Amino acid sequence: MRVDLFDFELPNDRIALRPARPRDSARLLLVEGTAIADHEVMELPALLRPGDTLVFNDTKVIPAQLEGHRGEASIGATLHKREGPREWQAFIRNAKRTQVGDTIDFGESVHASVLEKRADGSALLHFHGEEPVELLLERAGRMPLPPYIASRRPADAKDRADYQTMFAREEGAVAAPTAALHFTPRLLDALDANGIGRETLTLHVGAGTFLPVKAADTSGHRMHAEWGRIDAATADRLNAVRASGGRLIAVGTTSLRLLESAAAEDGVIRPFEGDTAIFITPGYRFKAIDGLITNFHLPRSTLFMLVSALMGLEVMKSAYSHAIEAGYRFYSYGDASLLLPQPVK
């Protein structure tokens, strides 16, 4: 499909620079079939059914944004996929000033060598020393805020907490599964009281999620791979939910993409561990999920394509137009939507 079909105008003042406080006070746009209604996140328990299950991503964001030098040249690195105990693939700023074999000094006694340069502008970095790379990043790294926030303000101490979900446990993401940022202990208590279950899986979100689609047609875009895992016990419980008539509601596009990667053609979710580069566009047949909670996404982005595949492009354009007109806050720190497509008959 033509990428320009997924374009829309978004005023800059709709981009949220900080999350709602408390987190569960954010607004929630319900899109059910073709109907649109305004709610708040704390109303979510009443919008779901007893027996439904929410599926969260328990990945934890690491401080993966690094600033350093090679000689006199300033070099920036955003780690986005681990490839070994001390090796990370990274997007490099000022990459022309680095060569294979160069060492970059990121300060705080953190150094990395360039092992390989790749055609997409990324590089494979090897971190020196014996300390775990996670400890090095804690010293020298910053939280990797999305470009549309980072271009308007620097990351600060608040982001260390704000850009993590309450489910964050498995270190390895360089972007937060932001739909889950809205969840709080009191919201979980209300969901429990209404008989709504929850499960977790792990998908380490990469910085590739922020890359623009430069191709004119979706067929020309290549997704970056991300590592994920669903264990056998979790897969069994998820399958049991649907077998008993409950719905699986993915919390975030990351959870959705991993569930769909793990699902067989008959909709049965299999245990999964490995990379996925699934790219979901209109025409895709969803196998594993019945709905999605997600924030509002960039024009022409793979994530807006995904929600358009789930709900229909015209429905989502209408929903986004309503959200812009009604003052919803967009992107990672913004408001949420609950997307419930009409069941296929």
N, C-alpha and C positions, 0 to 999 in steps of 0.2 A: 504493500500500500504506500501511497505518497505520504511522506513525512509531514508535509505542510497541512495535511488534513487534521493534524493533531495540534495545530497552533491556536492560540487565543491570546487576547490582550490582558495583561495583569498589571494594575497600578502598583508602583513600588511600595506605597504605604500599606499594602495588604500583606507584605512579607513580615512575619513575626521575627523579632530579634531576641526575644526572651519568651520562655514558656509561661502559660497561665499559672497563677498561684491562687489557691492550691491547684495541683495538676488536674484534678477531676472537675474543675470548674470550667474547663474549656467547652466550647460549643460543639454540637454533634449534628451533622446533617444526615438525616435518614433518606436514603434513596432505595425505594422498594418497588421493583418493577420499573414503572415510569413515574411513580408518585414521589414527590419531594416534600419533606417536612422538617422544620427546625426543632432541635432539642438541645439538651446539654448532656455531657458525658455521664453525669450521675443518674440520668434517666435510662442508661443502657440496660439495667436489669429488667425493666418493664418492657423493653423493645425486643428482648429475646424470649425464647420459650424454655420452660423447664425441660431438661434433657439435652439442651444444646451444650456444646463444649467449645470454649475459646482456646486457640492454639497460639502460644507465645514463643518468641525466640529468646533464649537465655544467653545469647552472646553478650560479651562485655567489651566495651570500647576501650582501646588502649590509646595512650598519648602518642599517636603515630605521625604527628607533624613535626618535622625536624628542620632546623635552620643551621647551616654550617658554611665552611669555606674550604676551597682547594686552592692553596696559594692566596692570591688576591681576589679570586672570584667567589662571589656569594652563590651558594648552592642551596636550594630547597628540596626537600624530599618528603613525599607523602607515601608511607608504606601502605600496601593494599592487599598483599597476599603472601603468606608465609610459604616458603619452599624448602625449608630445612631448619635444623636447630638454631642456626645463626644466620640464615639466609632469608631475605625478604625481597619480593618484587616491589618496586617503588616507582611512582611518577616523579620525575626530576624537573625542577625548574632551573633554567639556565644549563640544560643538559649539554649544549654544544661546548661548554667549558670543561667537560669531563671526558676522560678516555678510559677504556678498559685497563685496569691496573692502578688507576689513581686512588688515593686515599682521601676521604672527606672527613674533616674535623668538625663534629657537631657540638663541641664544647662539653664541659663537665666530664672530661676524660672519655668521651664516646667517639669512636672512630669506626668508619666502615670503608671497605674497598669495593670498587666497581668490578664485579666479575664478568658482567655481560651487558651490552646495550642492545635494546630491542627496537624493532621497526615502529612500534606504537609510541615511542618516546619514553618508555619506561626503562628501568635498569634493574639488574639483579645485584643486590648489595650483600656483602658479608661483614657482619659486625665483629670487631676484634675483641680479644680477651676471653675470660672464662665465666664472668658474671652472666646470669641469664639475661637475654635481650630485654625481657620485660623490665628488669631493674634499670638497665641503661635508659630505656624510654621514660621511666618514671623520673629520672634525673634530667634528661635533656629534651624530652618531647613535650608537645602541647596537644591538647585535645583537637582533633581534626574537624573543626566546624565546617559545615557545607560552604561552598564558595559564595553563595548568595547571602550568607550571614557574615562570613569572614571578610568579604569585601567592604562591609559597612561598619564593622567594629572588630577589635582583636578578641581572641579567646581570653578568658580570665578565670579566676579561681572559682567563680560560680558555675562555670561550664563543667568543671570536674564532676559536680553532682548533677547538674541539670541535664547533661547529655548522656546520662545512664538511666536505664529503666530499673524498676524495682526487682526485675527478674534477672538482672545481669549477674552471671556466674562464670561463664566459660570465656576466658580472655582470648581475644583474637580479632575482634571487629575494628574497622577504622571508620565506621559510620554506625550510628545508632539505629535500631529498629524502632523508628520514632512513634509509630502508632501506640506502642506500649508505654510511652512516656506519660500518657494520661491516666494510668492506673495507679491507685493508691490502696492502702490497707482497708480503708472504709468502703471503697468501691468493691473490692474483692469480697468483703463481708456481705455486702448487699447482693452480689452475684451468688454467693454460696446460699444465702437465705432463699433465693428464688430458684434453687435447683439447677444452676448453670455451672457446668464443670470447667476444668482447665487442665491443659497439658502443655509441656514444653518440649521444644526441639532446639537444635543449635545450627545456625547458619552464620558464619563469620562474614559479615557484610564488608565488601571491598569499596575502595574509593571510586571504582568504575561505575558505581551507581549514580555518581554525579556527572559523568561524562556526557556531553551533548551528543545527540545523534547527528552526525555530519553528512550522512548519506542522504540522497534525495528520496530514496525508497527504502522501506524497512528491510527489504531483502539484502541490502548492502551494508547493514549494520552488524557488527560482531560484538557479542556480549563478553565481558571478562568473567572468567570462571571464579566461583566462590566455593569454599569447602563447607559441607554440612553433614549432619548426622541425625538419624532417627533410629533409636534402638528398637529391638524386637518387641520388648514389653510395651513401649509406647505405641508402636504400630498396631499391636493387638488391641489396645484400649481404644485407639482412634477408630479402628474398624468396628469395634463393638458398639460405639456410639451410633454410627450410621445404621448398623444392623438393627438397633432397637428403635429407630425412627428419629433419633436426634440429628441435629445439624452440626457440621464442623465449620466454625467461623474462624478464619485465619486472622490473627491480630498482626497486621502488617504484610506488605508485599513480600517481605523476606520469608515469613512463615509459609505464605501461599506458594511461592516458587519452589520451596523445598518439598512441600507436600505433593505438589504436582509432579515434581521430578521423581518422587518415590512411588507414585501410583501406577499401577498396571492399567491396561485399557479397560478392564472391568471395574475400575474404581477402587480396588483393594490396595491399601497402602502397604508397601513392603519395607522392611528394614533397609536403611540407606546409610552409607558412609563414603564420602568422596566428593569430587567436584561436580558442580552443576553450572551450566551456562544457558539455562533455559530462557528463551525470549518469547514472551507471550504477547501476541497481537490479535486484533479482531479476526475471527474465524477459528480460533483455538477452541477446542472442546474441553471444558473443565471436567476433571475426573474425581478429584479428591475433596473439594471444598464446596460449601453451600452459601458462603457469604464472606465478607471481608470488612474489617475495620482498618481504615487507613487515613493518613493526612491528605492534604491537597498538594498536588504535584506540579512540577514545571511544565510549561508548554513544550510540545515536541519531544518530551522525555519518554524513555521506555516505560516508566511507571504510569504515565497518563495513558500510554498505549495499552498497558495491562488492564487498568480499570475500565477502559473502553471496550476491551475484549470481554470483560465480565458483564458489563451492563448495557453495552451498545454505545457507539460514538456519539450519536445525537443526544441520547439520554445524559451522558456525562458532560457534553458541552452545555446542555441546559442546566444541569446541576451546578456546574462551575460558574456559569453566568449568574445564577441565583446567589451563589455563595459570595461572589465578588460584590454584587449589588447590595447584599445584606450585611456586608462588613466582616465576613469570616476572615480569620487569620490563616495565612498559607505557609506551607513547607514545614521543615523539621520541628520548629517550636510552635507551630500553628494549631488550628482546631482540627477536628476529626470528622470522618464520615463513616456511616454504616451502610454498606452496599449489599443489598439482598436481591439478587436477580429472581425473575419469575422461574419457577421450576420448569424444566423441559418436560413436556407431556409425552 
